Amino acid sequence: MLNYRHLYYFWVVTKEGGFARAAERLDMAVQTISAQVRELEKSLGHQLLKPAGRGVALTDAGEAAFARAEEIFPIGQLIPDEVHEAASGKVARLAVGLSDGISKLAAHALLEPVLATPSLRLVCHEGEFEQLLSELALHHLDLVLAGQPAPRKPDLRVTSERLVDSPVAWYGAASLVRKADVAQFPQSLNRLPVLLPTGHSALRLSLDRWFEAQGLRPRIVGEFEDSALLAVFASRGLGVFPVSLLGASDDGLMRGLVRLGECGDVREEIHAICSRRGRHHPLVQQVIAASRA
């Protein structure tokens, strides 16, 4: 087993740049700290530190160990406060995973019913679908919002429910979208600069099929993973962009944008995926209940 106390001393020595300054910070004898770091090197089988002037420098092995220590100890320093908050019942924590490619505008609209919760601590992680499912299975997340349902695997032990099946419409800055563009939609997309979600988005695949069916060859001037960024750049007049009508309900990010037209059969889906434990989280239940309503 790795001795984390030894690792901590090594981390402090590296942060302080030498044993003397680490000893001063920890109020310990230099010899004691030096002995603990040697024990760590002995247990790992590699030298981690080497002399450098009046201080020390990391070896290649030390770089690897320090990188992990940089992740471990800053997180560990949060534990006392988080334990106290949890014990006092003052914090309502909700950890949500947002799958790559889903509309962040729509995700914000789905989470809005819980945003006024007293002492809410909302933690949002964005990542690939499979990675987020793994985090959910390990109970690091309470809820995953994704553009697809969870795969049917008995060992996965998660459930999913479709929360959104929303039509998609095009919006742009008023200075860019004219009455003629609205009247001649969707053919006007061939004349306007177009902003799109990136290719890994399920919505992008549906849009590409729609373009082909409509005989459109739009001039794409930007591609974004985040729909909120799409809205920001569109509001600055860079181009027109597609967004689900649920996402378009976010007045804050849609300010200054006008509707160009609707995308026919193109729709955006968002699914809520929960573990069995997450399903009983009161804030998760509130998000799902609000979407049903």
N, C-alpha and C positions, 0 to 999 in steps of 0.2 A: 504494500500500500504506500502511495506517495505521502510523505509527511508534509502537510500543508503549512505547518509552522516554519519548517525549513524553507519552503518555497516563498513564504511571506518575507522572511529575512532577505533572501536573494532578491526579491522584487524591490524592497526598500533600498538595498545597497545599490541596485542598478538605477533607481529613480534619483538617489542622492548623489550618485557618481563616485562613491567610495565608501570604505568601511568606517572611516572616522566620522563622516557626516551622518551615516546611517546609525552609528552608535549614539551620537548626540540626539538624533530624532527619537530613537527608541529608549533612550536613557539606560543603555546597557553597555557592558564592556566590549571593546573592539574584539578581543580574543574570543568572547562568547559567540558573537555574530559570525566571525570568521569560521569558527568550528562548526556552526550549524550549516553554513553554506557548503563547507567541505563534505559534510554528511550528505547533503542533497546531491552534490556531484558524485559522491561514491555510490549512492543508491541508483542514480540514473546512468552511471557508467561513463560519463563524459564531463570534461572541463567546461564550465559555463562562463567563467570570468578569467580575464588575463590582465596583467599589469599594464597601465597606460599612464605614463607620467606619474603624478602623485595620486592618481585615482585608478579606476579599473575600467575595462571595456568588455563588451560581450564577445564571446566566440560565436561561431555559426550555430553551435548547439545552444548556447546561451540566448541567441536571438529567438530561437524557436520556443524555448522555455519562457522567456520574458513576454512574448506575444500572447501566450495563453494566460500568464499571470496577469497581464493587463486586462484580460476579459474577466478573470475570476474575482479579483479583489475589489475593483470598483463596484461590481454587483453585490459582493458580500457586504460592503459597507452600507448598503441600503437595507439589509435585513432587519436591524434593530427597529428602525422607524416603521418599516412595513409590518413587522410582527406587532408592534404597539398599536398601529392603526387598525389592523385586523382584529386584535383582541378587544379594542375599545368599540368596535362596530361602527366607526365613524366613516369608513371609506367603502364606497360601492364600486368594486373593480370589475371591469368588463374587458376581456382581451379578445380582439376580433382579428381574424386573418382575412385580408382582401386579396383575392386571386388576381394574378396578372391578367390584364385585358378587360376586366369589368369596369363599367362606368363609375368613377369615383363620385360624380354628381349624384347618380342613383344611389350609391352606397350611403352617401351623406343623408339623402332623403329617407332611407330605410332606418338609419340610426337616430334620426332627429327626435323620435318620440321619447328616447331615454336621455337626451342631452341635458335636460333640465333636472335630472336626478340629483338630490343634495349629496355633496361630497363624492361626486362621480370621479373615478379615475379610469378614463378610457385609454386603452393601449391598442393601437392598430399596427399590425404587421402586414407588409405587402410581400408577396412571393409567388413562386410557382405552385400550381395546384397540388402536386404530389407532396411537396415539402410541407405545405400547410396542413394537409391531412395527417402527416406524421406528427406534427406539432399538436394537432387536435387529439390524436390517439394517446399522446403522452400527457394530456391534460394541461399543456402549456397555453392552449387557446380554449376559449369558451364557445366560440362560434366562428365559422368560416363562411364568407360570402363569395360565391363563385358563379361563373357563367355556365356551369354544368352540374348535374347531380353527382352525388358520390357513387363510385363504382359499386356494383353488387358483389361484395366480398364478405363472406360470413365472419372472417377473422378481423375485419376492420372495425366492426362494432360502432358504426355511426349511422345516423339517419339524416335524410335530406328532404327538404320541402321547397317547392318553387314559390318564391315570394313575389317575383316580378315577371310579367309577360307584357311588356309595354311597347306600343308603337314607337317608331323612330321618325323624327322630323329633322329638317335642316334649318340652321339658324346662321345669321351673320350680322355684322355691324350695319346699322341703318345707313351709314355713308356708303356702304358697298352694295347693299341689296336695294334695287329700285323696283318700282311697280312693274316694269316690263319683265324683270327677272322672275317675280312672283307669278305673273300671268303665264309665262312660258315655261314654268317648272314642269318636268325635270330637265328639259332640254337646255335650260339656262345654265345647268351645271357644266356644260361644255365650254362656257364663256367665262365662268367665274373661277377664281383660285380656290382650291379645295384643300381642306385639312381633314386628315383621317386618323383613326386609331391604327396602331402598328399591326403587322400581319399576324401576330399570335393571338389577337383578339377574336373571339367568336363573332362579334359584331362585324369585324372587317371582312370575314369570309362571306357573311350574308350580303354585305354591301357590294363586294366584288361580283357576286352572282347577279345582284340587282342591276348594277351598271351594264353587265353583259346583256341582260334581258331587255333593258331599255335602249340599247345601242349607244351608250354613253362612253366617252373617252375623256374623263375629267383631267384637268391639269393639276396634279397634286403638288402642292408647295410645302407641305409639312406633314409629318407623321409623329404621333405622340402616344406614349403608353398611358398617360393620365388624362382623363376627360376634362378634369378641372383645368389643366394646362391648355387643352384645346379651346376651352371657353375663354381663357385669358387672352390667348393669341388672336382668337376670332374677334374679341371685343376691341382689339387694337387695329382691326381692319386687314389682318393678314390673309383671311380667307373665310369661306363658309364651312360649317362642320355639322356632322350628324350627332344627335343625342336623343336618348329615349325621352318620352314625354314626362316620365317620372323624374329624370335628371333635370329636365328643363323647368321643373317646379321650384328649383333653387333660385329664388329671386336675387340673392346676393351675387352669385357668379354669373347669372344670365342678364344682369343689368346692362342696358345699351344694345342688346341683341334683339333682332326681329326675326320672325318666322318666315322662311322661304317656301316650304312645302313639306308634305309628309311622304314617307318612303313606301307606301303601299303595303306589301306583305312583310317587309323587314321589321323584325321585333327584337327586343333585347330581353333575355331571360337572366334572372339572378336567383340562385338557390341558396337557402340557408342549410348548412351542414353542421350537425352537433354530435358530440359524443352523448352517451346516455346520461352522464353526470351533467354535462352542459345543458342538456334539454331541460333540467330542473332549475337552472339559474334564473332568478326572477327577471333580470334585465333581458336575457335571451327570450324568455316567454313574452315579455312586453313588446320586443321588436317583432316577433312572429305574429302576435295578436294584432298589432297595429297594421301590419301589412295585409292581413286577412280582412280587416275592416275597411 
